[in-house]
Amino acid sequence: MLVIQLILFLMSGGLETHPFYISLTDMYYNEERQQIEIAQKIFWNDMEEALTIASGDQVNFLKPADSKKLESLIKEYILSNNKLEVNGKKVKLTYLGYEIEEDAAWFYMESEKIPDPLEINIHNSILIDDFPTQQNIVNFYKNRQPKSLITRKDKLSGTLKLD
């Protein structure tokens, strides 16, 4: 519990600079809509750096020179670093947008319609190429029951068996 509180403190802007690199992804299976709804919290300054490296142009989240170009860069980056397989089949994700919250930004996605997930393979390589110590915490909720995994440089994917 203490570890979770520390992570939440750091991700809520508890420090000016952060000593380690981490993201938080919450995935919810919406039974009524038969979709996975995804919210991913990433330090926006780390995302700026990753997008600057990827595009070769300086990226500024708070005052973008071209907001449409920024949105396009984010969409491409987010979708290329998040992949899902449900019950052994690849699932298409749709990028919905983002919002800035203090030192971090929330990025939103949703899946196409899928049957009841019994097993989900999650690939999350957000920021790992740019920050070798990056860790990505992924929480998946089905029927309000959480399952979690962490991805990092030596483990970009993981499989969760759901009830």
N, C-alpha and C positions, 0 to 999 in steps of 0.2 A: 504494500500500500504506500509506503514511504517513497519508493521508486516512482510510482505513478504520480504522486503529488509533486515530486521534484521535476518530472518531465512536464507536467502541466504548468508549473511555476515558470520554467524556462521558456516554454512556448507561449506564455502569456505576456512576455516582455519583462520578466523578472530580472534580467541582466542586460546591460547595454550591448555587450558582445557575448556571444555564447561560446563556451569552451569545447563544445562538440557539435556534431552535425546530426540532426534528427528531423524526421517528419512524422506526422500522424495521419493515418488514413482510417476513416470509419466507413464501412460498407454495411448497408441495411437491405435485407431482402424484403421488398414490399410485396406481400402475398397477394393483395388485391390487384395491384398493377402488374404482377409477375415480372418485376424488374429489380435490379440491384441499383440502389441509389448510393452514390459515392461522394464523400466530402474529404478533401485532402488538405491538411494544414502544413504549410511550408514557410520557413523564414523567407520573406520576400527578397531580402538582400542576397541570400544564397541563390535564389532563382534568377535574380538579375545577373549575377555573375555567370551562371550556367548558360543563360540565354545569350549573353554577350559573347561568350566563347563559341557557342553553337552558330551564331549568326555573323560574327565578325563585326557587328555594330554595337555601340554602347547602348545598353537598355536601361531605362529609368522607369520604374513602376509608378512612382508618385507623380512625375511630370513627363509622361511619354511624349516624344516628338510627334509620333504617329500612332494613335491609339488602335487603329485597325491593324497596323503591322504588328504591334505588340500582341494583340489578341490572337493573331495568326501564329506568331512564334510560340505563344503559350500553348495554344491548341495542339500544334504539331508536337511539341515537347512532351506535354502531359500524355497524349495518346500513344506516343511511341515508347514511353517508359512505364505504362500501365497496361497489362494484358491479363485477361481472364479466360479460363476454361472451366466450364460447368458441366459436370457429369461426362467429362471426356471430350466436350465439344467447345471449340473456340467461340467466344462471345464478343460481339461488336459493342464497343463503348462509344458514347456520344459525349463530347465536351459541351458543357452548358455555360460556363463562364467562371468568373472569379470575383472576390471582394477582398479588400485589404482590411486587416484588423490589427492595429498597432504594429508590432514587429513582424507579423506573419500575414500570410494571405491564405484564404480558403479557395480551393479550386473544386469545381463541381462537375460530376459526370453521372451518366446513367447507362444501364445496359439495355440492349434490345430485350424484348420479352423472352423469358426463359421458363422452362418447367421447374418444378420444385428442386432446388439445389441440394444434392446429397453429398457431393464432393466438389470442392472448388480449388483449382490451382491458380494461385495469385503470383504474378510477376510484377515486381515493383522495383525499378532501378532508378528512381528519382534521385538526382544529384550524385549518384555513386561514381560516375566517370569523373566528375569535377572535384569531389571531396572524398578521398579514399576511406575516411573514417565514418562516412555517412551511414546511418542506420535508419530504416523505415519501419515504424511500428504499424501493423495493419490489424484492425479489429473488424471482424465480420459478425453481424447480428442476424440471427434467424429466430423468429418466435421469442425475441427479447433475450435470447441466450447468446453470449459472446464467445467467440473463438478468436485466438490471436496468433500472430506470427511476426517475426522480425526478419527483414531482408537487409543484406549488407554486401560488401564487395565479393565475398566468397560464397554467398548464397542469395541469388537474385530472386528466387522463387520458392514457394512452399505450398503444400497441399493441406487443406482442412477437410476433415470428414464431419459432416453436419448431421444432427439428429432429425 
